[in-house]
Amino acid sequence: MVKIYTLTLAPSLDSATQTPQIYPEGKLRCSAPVFEPGGGGINVARAITFLGGSATAIFPAGGATGEHLVALLQAENVPVESIEAHEWTRQNLHVHVAANGEQYRFVMPGATLNGDELMKLQEKVLQIAPGSLLVISGSLPPGVSLEQFTALIQAAQHHGLRCVIDSSGDALTAALAIGQIELVKPNQKELSALVQRELVQPDDVRNAALEIIRSGKARRVVVSLGAQGALAIDEQNCVQVVPPPIKSQSTVGAGDSMVGAMTLKLAENASLEEMVRFGVAAGSAATINQGTRLCSQENTHKIYAYLQQH
């Protein structure tokens, strides 16, 4: 089986807590915080681990928050390849309001990454065996330019790594401009921005994704359509998978779970249909959980079995 690695340039230590209700100025008494690892690539590696696979997480870790992040991942049996960073790893806060079920997510800016640290991360990437899959996911931290980001992807591809990119905005556009990306997962809005036109008609989404494939930018495009599931397209096939009707508790972690599950199938050399089905199953499984929880293996396989029959 093909080995999987993930790269997170802006990791975080996420703390989740509950409070009865939110109102200004008073002290809001909260429950004891639950700490979880955070950041795109890190969550993808965790999802893959939860699904019974293995993925090594590469990321910068700084200060006590960075140490805590590494310890949490080790406790979950996620293999870690971290580099020591000068700035402390950021800490995000998720607040669940018990009275109405609302969730507030306070997201801090990523720790600034200097050129030396970025170089060390690139060295880690270039130690990976050629032919492996590298998932680059999450936001770009301060200190990392688009040029540096694209240079990193180019170096990885040149080394023989198959890159999966889960990013948005300029970072996604820049990655696709390089070409030959294994898999991208834009939502409809991001896809519309990529092809620079509105997607109105039913066929518009498929045609826009095909454009990205035919221009050599990506080998597979999976467009996430929220409650409508996902539309997957490669050179030969077009598959839409609609998730079963499930009461969604929280969509936090659904995207990372989906990318993790699809990458796992890519590593197994599965078909496009199997890949997107497993991805939608994991994404749906993640929405059953409250808070920042990712997919569980049990729920993912239950939904996957359902999707195979429908």
N, C-alpha and C positions, 0 to 999 in steps of 0.2 A: 504493500500500500504506500502511496505517495505521502511524504511527510508534510505536515502543516505548521506554519509559523505565522504569528500575527505581529504587526508593528503598530504601536500606539505612541504618537508623539506628544499628546497632551493627556496623560493618565490622570485619574483623580481618586481620592479616597471619599467615598460617598457615605454620608450618615443619614439614616432615615429615622424619623421620630413621629409620634402622634400627639395631637393636642385636642382637647374637647371642642374648642371653637377659636376663631381668629377675630380679634378686634384691636383697634389701634391703642397705643400707649401703655396699656396695662401689661403686667408680666404674664406671658403665656406659659403655663406650666405644661411641660412636655414629658413624655415617657422616656425611659432610658434609651439612648440612641443605639441603633443597630448599624454596625459598620460593614460596608461592602466595597469590593474593588469596583472601580469605574473607569470609563474610557472605552472608545469603540473597539479597538483590537483586543483589549483585555477581556471585554465581555464576549467577544466572538470566541476567544480561546476557552473561556469558562463554559459557554454554551456547548462547544464541541466536547469538552470534558464531561459535562452533565449527560450528553448523549452517548457516552461510552467510547468516544474517540480520544485522540490526544493531539494537542496543539501547544506549541511553546510560545509564550508571550514575551516579546522584546519591547522594552520601554525604559525611559529614564525614571529613576526614583531618587527623590531628594528629601533630606531631613527626616524627622520623626514620622511625618505622615507617609513618606516614601517607604520607610521601614515597615510601618503598619500595613501598607498596601501589599508589600512583598510577603509578609507573614500570613495575611489573609489568603493570598493565592496559594501559598504552600499548604495551608490547612485544607484547601479544596483540591489538592493534588494537581494543580496546574503547573507544568514545568515553566520556570522563569529564567529569562536571560536579561537581567537589568543592568544598566550602567548607572554609576553614581552621578547625580546631578547636583549642581551648586544650589539652585533654588529649591525650596521645599515644594513637594507635590501638593497641588491644590486640593482643597476639601469642598465638596458640594453638599448642599443640604436639601433633603426631601422631607416635606412636612405633610402629613396626612391629617385632615380635619375630621374628627370622629362624627361631629354633628351632621354634616352633609355629604361626607365621602369625598370632598374635594382634595386635590393634591396640588401642592405648591412645590416647584423645583427651583431652587436657587443655585444657579450655575456660575461659578467663579471663573475668571480667565485662567487659562492654562499657565503653568510656570514657564518663564522665559527659558528658551533652550539656546545655548550659545553654539558657535561654530564647532568648537572642540567636541562638545557633547554630541552634536549631530554626526560628526565624523566617527565617533566611537560607536554610535548606533549603526551607521553604515558598515563599519567593520564587522559588527555582529551579523548583519544581513549577508555580507559577502563570505561569511564562514558557513553558510547554509549549503547543503549539497544541491548542485544543479538539478533541475527537474522537480524540485519541491514547490509547494504552493505558499505564497506569501500574501496574507490579507492585510492591506493597509487601510485602517479605518479610524474615523474620528476627526476632530478638528485640528487645524494647524495652530500650534502655540505661538505666542509672540516670539520674535527672533528667528522664525523660519519663513523664508520668502517662498513664493511660488516657484521661482527658479531653482532653489535648493531642493524643494519637494520633487519637482520633475527630474532633477539630476539624480536624486535618490532612486526613483522608480526606474530610470534608464539604466543606472548601474546594476540594479537588481535583475532587470531583464537581460542585460548584457552578460550577466553571470549565469544566466540560464534558469532564472526563477520565473514561475508563472504567477502573475500578479492579479489579485482580486482587489478592486478598489470600492470602498464604501465611504464616499465623501459627498459633499454637495458644493454648489456654487462654483467659484473660480478654481478651487482645487480639483473638482471633478472634471471640469472643462479642460484644465491643463493636463490632467492624467490621460484623458482620452485623446488629446492632441498627439501624444507620444505614439499611440496605436498599440495593437496586439494585446490589449488587456483581456484577461481570461473571462472576467465576469464583472459587470457593474449592476447596481440595483437602485436606479433612480425612481422617485415617485413621479406621478404624472406632471406635477408642477416643475420638477427638476428636468424631466425629459423635454418639456415644452421650452425651457430656457436653453437646453442644449441644441435643439434644432431651430431655435429662434422664431417660433410661430405658435399660435394657439392650437390646441388639440381639441376639436369640437366633435367631429364625426366619430362613429364607432371604430372605423378603420384607421383613424389618424394616429392613435397610439402605436398600433402595429407598424404602420408605415414609417413613423419617426424612429422606432427601435431598429427597423430594417436598415434605415439610412445609416445608423451608427455602425451596424455590422458590415454593410456593403462598402463603407468607406474605410474599412480596416481598423476602425478605432477600438472595437471590442469584439470578442468571439461570441459572447453570450450577453444578452441584456434581459434582465428580469425587472419588469416595471411593477412596483408595489401599488396596488389599487385599494388599499385600506380594507373595508368590509367586503369588497368584491374580490379579494384575494390578490392574485398576481398573474401577469402575462409574461411568459418566457419565450424568448426568440433566439434562435441561432441561424446559421446559414441555411439549414434545411427545414427546420420545424418551427411551429408556433403553437404554444399550449397555454390555455388559461385554466387556472385552478381556483375554484371558489371554496372558501373555508365553510365548515358546517356552522349552523347558527349556534353561537356560544355566547353566554352572558359575559361580556368583557369587564374585568375588574380594573385593568390598567394596561395601557398600551406601551408603558415603559419597558424596554428590553425586548420588545417584539422584533424590531428590525435587526438587532444584533443576533438574536436567536435564529432568525431566518437566514442570515448570512452564514452563521456557523453551520447550520444544518446543510445548506447548499454546498458549502466548501467541503464538508465531510463526504458528500455524494460525489463531488468532483474528484476527490482523492481516490474514491472507489471506482472511478471511471464509469459512473452510472449515466443513464440516458437523461436528456433534457427534462423529459416528463417526470421521471423519478426524482430528479434533483429539485424541481420547483414544488413538487407535491410534498416532499419531505420538508422543504423550506417553509411552505405555508402551514404545514402541520406544527412545526416548531414555533413559528410566529404566533399561531393561534393558541398553542399551549402556554406561551408566555403571558398572554392576556388574561388567562384564568387566574393568575396569581396577583395578589395585591402588592403595591409598592414596586420595588425595583427588581423583583425576582425574574429570573430567566426561565426558559422552558425546562420541564422535567422530562426525563426519558420516558416515564410511564405514560404521561398525557400525550406526548408527541407521538408515540407509537399507536396509541388508541385512535388519535385523529388521523394518522397516516393510514391505518387500516380502514377507517371509514372512507377516506378519500379514494382509496384503491377500489372500493366497491361502488362508488357513485360516479 
